[in-house]
């Protein structure tokens, strides 16, 4: 009877879970890329943007490219760009689809392990709809989180099959899936520990005195599943069985630490003492539980504390000890509390902050993506157990579950609104956290991109007031001050950034740009070359050197650096246009035409590219094509006297004198002092007068 009902019940739950998750998260498809890490992972990453090539794949598997070693995540981003380009909609859609797949897998895996349909469905639904998981879905950078979790759950699925039926092939497939998960994100290093927990419950493989042939029948009684007819090896054998999994975890941890060391982003205990790390880890464990139960004031970055009061650390430690005793000893006859609790504690260890690298926050919503499944499990099985004797228990449980899921859906929908843009996200972060220098710093770039220079500068100074020794803030503030023309202040902040971090390529580039504006090309060039020593593929260094060499008339050197710039950033229309201009100066018209066309493919309404292309085509005698590009340029920008003059010249070459005269006159209307235009008009008028037929003699 149960199997017959499951035939329809399970597919219905899967369909409902997928549809509800899609509906709640639908607005994520209108979200932008976030200026926090998304440029490194996608938008400004030349290896990702150019899709699948042998060199790009080799780069993905090279340690120390950016952060931790996760080549499968890089390949995933490459595939998106290869198929869809740099569309934020498609990148977000892929993240969402993976999250939906994770939710469905979580339900099916727990149902398969325990037989408890509704408890499994509740775990999956809370996982799918909890606002703490918004960050993992709405942030393109967190593809590594949803993708690695997909392989985590696939490993559990195949491991369940192995536990049921045995076999080297099933074991090998589980090991392979685990390896792929580690290639997506090294946080899966704790999965072997979780597999041991699953051996305790629901598989009950820890009892050597009992003999069974296979896992028991599925049931959905709200408590522990019945596990029967299955042989349970002793603990030593179970641990030995996991040795290959633990070996892969050690290899992944080593490769990640190697990458961190090579990048030099490891945070020493001199900067963040071990005592502070332990205290923050203890309080964070309790904070995650608090945000799970009451998800408010969620932020993309929680600043790491300068200190944690002793009473908070001791209180958190005592609370964790008490909960552990409760789950492991008091409820020892019900194994799922111990498994769920140890799942939570163990899965968070890699991100507890005992070892730190890069920009390390106090905690992060994304880090709870997998660990909270353990707590969801305790709730999903524990509440029905506590209400076992309640009258109309199933009705009460069903109504309570619907209310909880509805509340989570509303909270998630509200949280998603903050991810629509970088400015909205970081403004919200500023509002819900205190002294968040990273949020103020992160406001600078998007505000600068929108031309809101004064606001960007204001946030820069606020960030420095909180943390005056953060080199990235000095660098970004310096760049904005260059835009506002405050060169002396800009140079002061950029020099401060380099004192704090001498090997800072972006600061060298910005300082060079400021010196160019002051006319000190020699010192500027030194900083650009220094940036290239530190980062050979520095787009900013190449494009600025090309500009300097163009000003100095060293066109061949300019072409060399323009070529590198557009190789690094092939969708930079201005770079292709500038390279085309430099090629024209060397008489390489055909090559110039190719880059002008590339610029227009990237940016069809690029007036300068249309104008420059028209000029080259006219020089090649291709007047019809030249006139077409001049007309397109005038359609976009009709108030350019120079464009009207150039078009008139092309029309003259085509013999379209009347049209040419009209454009010459329009050019003079826009710029009455343009003597070259007046001369061109007079020449055409003189030509037309010469070609007029003589009047007949009067009789």
Protein Blocks (a to p, Z undefined) as FASTA:
>chain_A
ZZmmmmmmmmmmmmmmmmmmmmmmmmmmmpccdfehjlmmmmmmmklmnopafklmmmmm
pghkbocadfklmmmmmmmmmmnojafklmmmmmmmmmmmmmmmmmmmmmmmnopaklmm
mmmmmmmmmmklmmmmmpmklmmmmmmmmmmmmmmmmmmmmmmngpjklmmmmmmmmmmm
mmmomklmmmmmmmmmmmmpmnlpmbmkbccfbdcddddehpacddehiacddfklmmmm
mmmmmmmmmmmmmmmmmmmmmnopaccfklmcfklmmmmmmmmmmmmmmmmmmcghiafb
dcddfbdcfklmmmmmmmmmmmmmmmmmmmmmpmklmmmmmmmmmmmmmmnopacghjad
fbdfklmmmmmmmmmmmmmmmmmmmmmmpghklmmmmmmmmmmmmmmmmmmmmmmmmmmp
mklmmmmmmmmpghilklmmmmmmmmmmnopamlmmmmmmmmmmmmmmbfklmmmmmmmm
mmnopamlmmmmmmmmmmmmmmlmklmmmmmmmmmmnopamlmmmmmmmmmmmomklmkl
mmmmmmmmmmnopamlmmmmmmmmmmmmmmlmklmmmmmmmmmmnopamlmmmmmmmmmm
mmmmlmklmmmmmmmmmmnopamlmmmmmmmmmmmmmmbfklmmmmmmmmmmnopamlmm
mmmmmmmmmmmmlmklmmmmmmmmmmmmmmpccddddZZ
